[in-house]
């Protein structure tokens, strides 16, 4: 009997079907978004049937890079 591989998502969904991540949305203020498709202002947490996901609008959290310090002994032959 074969074991089924566990699948881990590469990107955890965070309510992706809201106006904040829509391709037609343009930010006017902090929480107000202008929809180019409907020609109206909406809040960033609203949604509609014209929703088209744009991955570039996702805010990414980047990890800190750790600086590795090398000693001169590591480079000797």
The 8 nearest C-alpha neighbors of each residue, nearest first, counted from 0:
[[1, 2, 3, 4, 5, 6, 7, 8],
 [2, 0, 3, 4, 5, 6, 7, 8],
 [1, 3, 4, 0, 5, 6, 7, 8],
 [2, 4, 1, 5, 6, 0, 7, 8],
 [5, 3, 6, 2, 1, 7, 0, 8],
 [4, 6, 3, 7, 2, 8, 1, 9],
 [5, 7, 4, 8, 3, 9, 10, 2],
 [6, 8, 9, 5, 10, 11, 4, 12],
 [9, 7, 10, 11, 6, 12, 5, 13],
 [8, 10, 7, 11, 6, 12, 5, 59],
 [11, 9, 8, 12, 7, 13, 59, 57],
 [10, 12, 8, 13, 9, 7, 14, 15],
 [13, 11, 14, 15, 10, 8, 16, 9],
 [12, 14, 15, 11, 16, 10, 17, 57],
 [13, 15, 16, 12, 17, 44, 20, 11],
 [16, 14, 13, 17, 12, 20, 52, 19],
 [17, 15, 14, 46, 50, 18, 20, 52],
 [18, 16, 46, 44, 19, 45, 15, 20],
 [19, 17, 21, 43, 20, 46, 45, 44],
 [18, 20, 43, 17, 21, 44, 24, 56],
 [21, 19, 18, 56, 53, 52, 17, 15],
 [22, 20, 52, 18, 51, 24, 23, 53],
 [21, 23, 53, 51, 24, 52, 20, 50],
 [24, 22, 35, 21, 34, 36, 25, 51],
 [25, 23, 34, 21, 33, 22, 32, 35],
 [24, 26, 33, 32, 34, 27, 23, 35],
 [25, 27, 32, 28, 33, 31, 24, 29],
 [28, 26, 32, 31, 33, 25, 29, 30],
 [29, 27, 31, 30, 26, 32, 33, 25],
 [28, 30, 31, 27, 26, 32, 43, 42],
 [31, 29, 43, 28, 42, 32, 26, 27],
 [32, 30, 42, 28, 41, 27, 29, 43],
 [31, 33, 26, 41, 40, 25, 27, 42],
 [34, 32, 40, 25, 24, 39, 26, 41],
 [33, 35, 24, 38, 36, 39, 37, 23],
 [36, 34, 38, 23, 37, 33, 24, 25],
 [35, 37, 34, 38, 23, 49, 39, 24],
 [38, 36, 39, 34, 35, 49, 33, 40],
 [37, 39, 35, 34, 36, 33, 40, 23],
 [40, 38, 34, 37, 33, 41, 35, 36],
 [39, 41, 33, 32, 34, 31, 42, 38],
 [42, 40, 32, 31, 33, 43, 39, 45],
 [41, 43, 31, 44, 45, 30, 32, 40],
 [42, 44, 19, 18, 30, 45, 32, 31],
 [45, 43, 17, 42, 18, 19, 46, 41],
 [46, 44, 17, 42, 43, 18, 41, 47],
 [45, 47, 17, 18, 16, 44, 50, 48],
 [48, 46, 49, 50, 45, 18, 17, 16],
 [47, 49, 50, 46, 51, 16, 17, 37],
 [50, 48, 47, 51, 36, 37, 46, 23],
 [51, 49, 48, 21, 47, 52, 16, 46],
 [50, 52, 21, 22, 49, 53, 23, 20],
 [51, 53, 21, 22, 20, 54, 50, 16],
 [54, 52, 22, 55, 21, 20, 56, 51],
 [53, 55, 56, 57, 52, 20, 22, 21],
 [56, 54, 57, 53, 58, 20, 22, 52],
 [57, 55, 20, 54, 53, 58, 19, 21],
 [56, 58, 55, 54, 59, 20, 53, 19],
 [59, 57, 56, 60, 55, 54, 20, 61],
 [60, 58, 57, 61, 56, 55, 62, 10],
 [61, 59, 62, 58, 63, 57, 10, 11],
 [60, 62, 59, 63, 64, 58, 57, 65],
 [63, 61, 64, 60, 65, 59, 66, 58],
 [62, 64, 65, 61, 66, 60, 67, 59],
 [63, 65, 62, 66, 61, 67, 60, 68],
 [64, 66, 67, 63, 62, 68, 61, 69],
 [65, 67, 68, 64, 63, 69, 62, 70],
 [68, 66, 65, 69, 64, 70, 73, 63],
 [69, 67, 66, 70, 65, 71, 73, 72],
 [70, 68, 67, 71, 73, 72, 74, 66],
 [69, 71, 72, 73, 68, 74, 75, 67],
 [70, 72, 73, 74, 69, 75, 68, 76],
 [73, 71, 70, 75, 74, 69, 76, 68],
 [72, 74, 71, 75, 70, 69, 76, 68],
 [75, 73, 72, 71, 76, 70, 69, 68],
 [76, 74, 72, 73, 71, 70, 69, 68],
 [75, 74, 73, 72, 71, 70, 69, 68]]
